[in-house]
Amino acid sequence: MSRISRSVKAVAAVTLAVALAAGCSSGAGGPATATGTQDSVDAALKAGGTITYWSWTPSAKDQVAAFEKEYPNVKVNYVNAGTNKEQYTKLQNAIKAGTGGPDVAQIEYYALPQFALTDSLVNLDQYGFGSFEKDYAPSTWSSVRVNNGLYGLPQDSGPMALFYNKEVFDKHSIAVPKTWQEYIAAAEKLHAADPGKYITSDTGDPGFATSMIWQAGGKPFTADGRNVKINLADAGTKKWTAGWNRLVEGKLLAPIKEWSDDWFRALGDGTIATLVTGAWMPGNFKSSVPGGAGKWAVAPMPTYDGQQPVTAENGGSTQSVLKQSGNPALAAAFVRWLNHGNGVKPFIASGGFPATTADLNSPAFLEAADPYFGGQKINQVLNDASKSVAKGWTYLPYQTYANSVFSDTVGKAYLNGTSLDAGLNAWQQALVDYGNQQGFTVSAG
């Protein structure tokens, strides 16, 4: 996504240092508890009021409109403060200043622990939301728990799949790849046939890199309280780079920045033939790639052996209530409606991939034929992907900072068309140094 500014690095360092000085730590917590009741949330809805919501999802406007129609005494000021990293910069600045933040903010799972570390988010256990645990998949529920607090309700998840331009594949007689070896061969064949076409784009996205390492069986990050270990040269990481280096060094990746206007155009005109990404992507296709309608299809993510299906999560987010909120109970009511109420319907309608198990497994969801994808029942492919996510992955307790310096280290390999391994080694050293500076005990290897 868009390049993160250096201000994120500075603010992240300050806020994390303050949190550690106060004795906070991050990680998965103990059992979920519902320490409060939802009475105050219901009362806040009845009383009404005004809240501000920051989000970048394609469904946000429709959800806000539906919420205000259902609760006309509540006004939601929707603000698109920028795609994830841009919003995080503004959010961290508001937290540091003590003012200027929204009542509710969308936050991705990987970034949630770092915001929770600053004690800036409302623990939704006080409203009894812990009782909703049974309604979500264990992986998404654990993603919104930090220590013993509940800091959101899962909105979606991002099990990865292969989105491919069927029109381009058919024109060049390319079979849908089942293995990464076949995927690389398809990249070579396509670019040789038409030098203006590329199998995909990747200019150095840390979220994509970590997801690919995840699928390959890598476990480069482990954390036990403040004790952290980083090994970006483990077997899984090496398995991924062994193949992906062929695309980077062979200049077989489109030199187009992800999430830019040029990128969306390239998806529409066939310049970029595939995306390996999360199940939340269909909504972005529909809202930003109108020229691709009827051309794209969805298949399982390629694997290394072509046998056992295995995928990884890429993205997924929640909505959190900021402690700055002047009406946290009403803000919590909005979060409940978004992800545990009628707000799930417009989210699905806009192409979102829900986290609620009842919606994921409903016949209406699974049997829906998607016109954008040529009538394919894409939710069946995506739902299958959600069942084969590799287990055992963890992020760093300072992953937001880690992602912010990816371009300074690994990014150079993409820019120069050189091996990713040296860049990953440089990234590792930067993360070890930073973690130790922030009060963690970090070791490498």
Residue, then its C-alpha position, 0 to 999 in steps of 0.5 A: m500500500s502507500r509508502i509510510s512516512r518517517s513520522v510513523k517511525a518516530v511516533a511509534a517509537v515514542t508511544l511504544a517507549v511510553a507504554l513499556a515504561a508503564g509496564c505494558s506488554s503485548g500478546a495473546g491474552g488469557p480466556a475471554t471474559a465478559t466483565g460488564t453488560q450491554d445495558s449501557v450500550d443499549a441506553a446510549l443507542k436509545a439516547g443517540g448522539t454524534i460520533t466520528y468514524w475513520s475507515w478506508t473500507p469500500s463498504a464504510k459509506d454504505q454501512v454508515a448510511a444503513f446504520e443511520k437509517e436504522y438509528p436516525n437519532v445517531k449521526v456518524n461522521y465518516v472520514n476516510a483518513g487514508t489507507n491503513k498506514e496513512q490513517y495510522t500516522k494521523l491516529q498515532n499523532a492524535i493519540k500523542a496530542g491527546t485530542g483530534g482522534p475519532d471515536v471509532a477507528q478501523i485497525e488491522y490485526y497486525a497493528l492492534p497490539q501496538f495501539a493497545l500498548t499505549d493504553s489508547l483503546v477502550n476494553l470492550d469487555q466492560y460492555g459484555f462483548g466477550s460473550f460474542e466469542k462463540d460467534y467468530a472463528p478462533s483465529t480472528w477472535s484471538s486477533v482482537r485480544v491483547n493481554n486480557g483485553l478485548y479491543g474490537l470485534p472482528q470485521d473480516s479475515g484475509p485467507m489468501a487466494l489467487f485472483y487471476n485475469k482469465e482473459v489474459f490466461d486464455k489468450h496466452s494458453i496459461a493454465v491456472p498454476k497449482t504450485w509456485q513452480e508453475y506460477i513462476a513458469a507462467a510469469e516467464k511465459l507471459h512476459a516472454a509473449d508480451p513484455g508489457k504484461y506481468i504475472t503480478s506486481d510486488t514493489g516491496d509490501p511487508g504485509f505480503a512478504t510476511s504472509m508469503i513466509w507464513q504460507a511457506g511454513g516460516k515462523p520468523f517472529t516469536a514473543d514471550g512477554r518482552n522476550v522476542k526472537i527474530n529469525l528471517a532466515d529460517a527454513g520457511t523464509k528461505k523456501w519463499t525467497a528461493g522462488w520469489n527471488r526468480l521473479v525479483e531478479g528476473k524483473l518479472l514483476a510489474p514495476i507499479k506501486e501497489w494501491s496507486d492509480d496506475w496499479f488499479r488501471a493495470l489490473g483493469d487493462g490486463t497489464i497485471a495478470t494475477l494477485v495473490t492476496g486476501a479474501w477481502m479483495p473483491g470489494n476493492f476490485k468492484s469499487s476501483v477496477p471497473g474495467g476488470a468486470g467479467k475478466w477475473a476469477v478466483a482459484p486456490m493459492p498455489t502451494y509448494d507441493g501442489q497437494q495439501p491446500v495451505t494458505a495464510e492470512n493477509g490483512g483483516s481488521t477490526q474497529s476499535v473505540l478510542k479512549q478519547s471518545g466523548n461517548p464510548a458507549l455509543a461508539a461501542a454500540f456502533v462497533r457492535w452493529l458493524n461486526h455483530g449486527n445488521g452492519v455485516k449485510p452491507f459489508i458482504a454486499s460490497g464484497g467484504f469477507p465476514a468474520t462471523t461464522a454464521d455468515l461465512n457458512s450460510p448457503a446464501f453466502l456460499e452459493a452467491a454467483d458474483p457477476y464481477f467474477g463472471g458468475q463464479k461462486i467465489n465465496q466457496v473458494l475463499n471459505d475453503a481458504s479460511k479452513s487451510v490457514a497454516k497454524g502457529w504464526t505470530y507477529l512482533p509486538y511492534q509490527t507497525y514499526a517493523n513494517s514502516v522500515f521494510s522499504d529501507t531494508v528489503g525494499k532495496a532488493y526490489l528496487n535493484g532487482t537483487s536477492l531478497d535474502a540480504g534485505l531480510n537480514a538487514w531488516q532483521q538487524a534493524l528490528v533487533d536493534y529497535g526492539n532492544q532500544q524499546g525495552f524488549t530483550v531481542s535475540a536473532g537467529 
